[in-house]
Amino acid sequence: MPKPNSVILKAILFDFDGTLVDTKSYYFGLIADYLGTDPIETIKLAEEVIELKLVPEDNNIRWKIIKASYIVSRKMGYSRIKSLRALWHLSRTHSKQFASAEPTEGTIPGLIKLKELGIQLGIISYTSRRKVDLFLSNHYPNQKIFPEENILTKGDLGSSKEDGIEKFLNIFNLNQQKELCAIVGDLGGDIIAGNNVGITTIGLTTGYAPSRILSKSSPSRIFQTLTELAENVEVPSN
């Protein structure tokens, strides 16, 4: 008997920042390191600042993160100069040290479980291929979780995430069964892109947007972690 919140799938596409990798803790942990502040307090304040600026249509919040870095520094009592230097430090170091970024809660066991179920897995993200490769080689060195051809980054997506989703539907041979492919993301823009194409859409609260914002984009499901998602995925009987 199916679980009440189950979803039947053959393939899942994952956003990267905030969905697979905890960039919120990573970016604002770098700010905390530079300022010498408590990282937990710094990350919590950043979360509050960013949440106030989120809208359901967001699909890339790079500039909101940059602005939040400056605002957080100022709110913690630092001068304009020091706050700008903290922002400069983030821009100078975040790419070089990206291998140290951690997965979001439940990501590693969740991906392994999905792989064991035989689900085809892909990444669709506006981030750089270098960052994706660094992260995967650091956390999954002996497991081919994502085949090379199943990773589309900013140089491969075309003009929109919808274009990238269409590419994956061809790769997975699911053009006639779109509902068996899902996109998983932490922002409303990921959900909207999936809805526009007609695939299943799943919001994760591991990143920047809470459930109340994700729900405004009308996802098929919302889960707290990737492990929770994996526990509710079922494969079609034929």
C-alpha positions as CSV (number, residue, x, y, z in Angstrom):
1,M,0.0,0.0,0.0
2,P,1.5,3.4,-1.0
3,K,2.5,5.8,1.7
4,P,0.3,8.9,2.1
5,N,3.0,11.2,0.9
6,S,4.6,8.9,-1.6
7,V,5.6,9.9,-5.1
8,I,6.2,7.5,-8.0
9,L,9.3,8.4,-10.0
10,K,11.9,7.1,-12.5
11,A,14.2,10.1,-12.4
12,I,15.1,13.1,-10.2
13,L,16.9,16.3,-11.1
14,F,18.5,18.2,-8.3
15,D,19.3,21.9,-7.9
16,F,22.7,22.3,-6.3
17,D,23.2,25.3,-4.0
18,G,21.0,24.9,-0.9
19,T,19.6,21.6,-2.1
20,L,22.6,19.2,-2.2
21,V,25.2,21.5,-0.6
22,D,24.7,23.7,2.5
23,T,25.9,26.9,0.9
24,K,24.1,29.0,3.5
25,S,26.4,27.6,6.3
26,Y,29.4,27.7,4.0
27,Y,29.1,31.2,2.8
28,F,28.2,32.8,6.1
29,G,30.7,30.6,7.9
30,L,33.4,32.3,5.8
31,I,31.9,35.7,6.9
32,A,32.0,34.5,10.5
33,D,35.6,33.4,10.2
34,Y,36.7,36.8,8.8
35,L,34.8,38.8,11.4
36,G,35.6,36.5,14.3
37,T,31.9,36.1,15.2
38,D,30.0,33.0,16.4
39,P,29.2,31.1,13.2
40,I,25.8,29.8,14.4
41,E,24.7,33.3,15.3
42,T,26.0,34.7,12.0
43,I,24.3,32.0,9.9
44,K,21.0,32.4,11.8
45,L,21.1,36.2,11.2
46,A,21.9,35.7,7.5
47,E,19.0,33.3,7.2
48,E,16.6,35.9,8.7
49,V,17.9,38.7,6.4
50,I,17.7,36.5,3.2
51,E,14.2,35.2,4.1
52,L,12.8,38.7,4.3
53,K,14.0,39.3,0.7
54,L,12.8,36.0,-0.9
55,V,10.0,35.9,-3.4
56,P,8.3,32.8,-4.8
57,E,9.9,33.4,-8.2
58,D,13.5,33.3,-7.1
59,N,15.8,30.8,-8.9
60,N,19.1,32.5,-8.4
61,I,19.8,34.5,-5.2
62,R,23.5,35.3,-5.7
63,W,22.9,39.0,-5.3
64,K,20.7,38.6,-2.3
65,I,23.4,36.5,-0.6
66,I,26.0,39.3,-1.4
67,K,23.8,42.0,0.0
68,A,23.0,39.9,3.1
69,S,26.7,39.4,3.7
70,Y,27.1,43.2,4.0
71,I,23.9,43.6,6.1
72,V,24.8,40.9,8.5
73,S,28.2,42.5,9.2
74,R,26.6,45.8,9.8
75,K,23.9,44.4,12.1
76,M,26.6,42.7,14.1
77,G,28.2,46.1,14.8
78,Y,30.9,46.3,12.2
79,S,31.8,49.5,10.3
80,R,31.0,50.0,6.6
81,I,34.7,49.4,5.7
82,K,35.0,46.2,7.8
83,S,31.7,45.0,6.3
84,L,32.9,45.6,2.8
85,R,36.1,43.8,3.5
86,A,34.2,40.8,4.8
87,L,32.2,40.8,1.5
88,W,35.5,41.0,-0.4
89,H,36.9,38.1,1.7
90,L,33.8,36.0,0.7
91,S,34.1,36.8,-3.0
92,R,37.9,36.0,-2.9
93,T,37.7,32.7,-1.0
94,H,34.3,31.0,-1.6
95,S,35.3,29.4,-4.9
96,K,38.8,28.4,-3.8
97,Q,37.6,26.6,-0.6
98,F,34.4,25.1,-2.0
99,A,35.6,21.5,-1.5
100,S,35.1,22.1,2.2
101,A,31.4,22.9,1.8
102,E,29.2,20.3,3.5
103,P,26.2,18.4,2.1
104,T,22.7,19.5,3.4
105,E,21.1,17.4,6.1
106,G,20.3,13.9,4.9
107,T,21.8,14.3,1.5
108,I,24.4,11.5,1.5
109,P,22.1,8.7,2.8
110,G,19.2,10.1,0.7
111,L,21.2,9.9,-2.6
112,I,22.5,6.5,-1.8
113,K,19.0,5.2,-1.1
114,L,17.7,6.7,-4.4
115,K,20.5,5.1,-6.3
116,E,19.8,1.7,-4.7
117,L,16.1,2.1,-5.9
118,G,17.3,2.5,-9.4
119,I,16.3,6.1,-9.8
120,Q,18.1,8.1,-12.5
121,L,19.7,11.1,-10.9
122,G,20.8,14.4,-12.4
123,I,22.0,17.9,-11.4
124,I,20.6,21.1,-13.0
125,S,22.2,24.2,-11.7
126,Y,23.4,27.7,-12.6
127,T,26.5,27.2,-10.5
128,S,29.9,26.4,-12.2
129,R,30.9,22.8,-13.2
130,R,34.1,23.3,-11.2
131,K,32.1,23.7,-8.0
132,V,30.0,20.7,-8.7
133,D,33.0,18.5,-9.5
134,L,34.8,19.7,-6.4
135,F,31.9,18.9,-4.1
136,L,31.2,15.5,-5.7
137,S,34.8,14.4,-5.7
138,N,35.1,15.4,-2.0
139,H,32.0,13.7,-0.7
140,Y,31.4,10.8,-3.2
141,P,34.9,9.8,-4.3
142,N,34.1,6.1,-4.8
143,Q,30.5,6.3,-5.9
144,K,29.3,7.4,-9.3
145,I,26.1,9.0,-8.0
146,F,25.8,11.4,-11.0
147,P,27.0,10.3,-14.4
148,E,28.9,13.0,-16.3
149,E,26.2,13.4,-18.9
150,N,23.6,13.8,-16.1
151,I,25.1,17.1,-14.9
152,L,24.0,20.4,-16.5
153,T,25.6,23.6,-15.1
154,K,25.4,27.2,-16.2
155,G,27.3,26.6,-19.4
156,D,24.9,23.8,-20.5
157,L,21.5,25.0,-19.5
158,G,20.6,27.2,-22.4
159,S,18.4,30.2,-21.8
160,S,16.4,28.8,-18.9
161,K,16.0,25.9,-16.5
162,E,13.0,24.8,-18.5
163,D,15.5,24.2,-21.4
164,G,17.7,22.1,-19.2
165,I,14.7,20.0,-18.0
166,E,13.7,19.3,-21.6
167,K,17.2,18.1,-22.2
168,F,17.0,15.7,-19.3
169,L,13.6,14.4,-20.4
170,N,15.3,13.4,-23.7
171,I,18.3,11.8,-21.8
172,F,15.9,9.8,-19.6
173,N,13.5,9.0,-22.4
174,L,10.6,10.4,-20.4
175,N,9.0,12.8,-22.8
176,Q,5.8,10.8,-22.8
177,Q,5.9,10.2,-19.0
178,K,7.0,13.6,-17.7
179,E,5.3,13.0,-14.3
180,L,7.8,10.3,-13.6
181,C,10.6,12.9,-13.6
182,A,10.9,15.3,-10.7
183,I,12.9,18.5,-10.0
184,V,14.0,19.1,-6.4
185,G,15.0,22.5,-5.3
186,D,15.2,24.9,-2.3
187,L,13.8,28.0,-4.2
188,G,10.4,28.7,-5.8
189,G,12.0,29.3,-9.2
190,D,13.0,25.6,-9.4
191,I,9.4,24.6,-8.7
192,I,8.0,27.1,-11.3
193,A,10.4,25.8,-14.0
194,G,9.3,22.2,-13.3
195,N,5.6,23.1,-13.3
196,N,6.1,25.0,-16.6
197,V,7.4,21.8,-18.2
198,G,4.8,19.5,-16.6
199,I,7.1,17.4,-14.4
200,T,6.7,16.6,-10.7
201,T,8.0,19.3,-8.4
202,I,9.5,18.9,-5.0
203,G,10.6,21.6,-2.5
204,L,13.3,21.0,0.1
205,T,13.6,23.2,3.1
206,T,17.3,22.5,3.5
207,G,18.3,25.8,1.8
208,Y,17.1,29.3,1.8
209,A,13.3,29.2,1.4
210,P,11.0,27.9,4.2
211,S,7.9,25.9,3.5
212,R,5.6,28.9,3.6
213,I,7.5,30.5,0.7
214,L,8.0,27.2,-1.3
215,S,4.3,26.5,-1.0
216,K,3.5,29.7,-2.9
217,S,5.1,28.1,-6.0
218,S,2.7,25.1,-5.9
219,P,5.1,22.2,-5.6
220,S,3.8,18.6,-5.8
221,R,5.4,17.9,-2.5
222,I,7.6,19.6,0.2
223,F,10.1,17.6,2.3
224,Q,12.4,18.6,5.1
225,T,15.4,16.6,4.0
226,L,16.6,14.5,1.1
227,T,16.4,11.4,3.3
228,E,12.7,12.1,3.9
229,L,12.2,12.4,0.2
230,A,14.0,9.1,-0.5
231,E,11.9,7.3,2.0
232,N,8.7,8.4,0.1
233,V,9.9,7.6,-3.4
234,E,8.4,4.5,-5.1
235,V,9.4,3.2,-8.5
236,P,6.7,2.3,-11.0
237,S,5.7,-1.4,-11.2
238,N,6.4,-1.5,-14.9
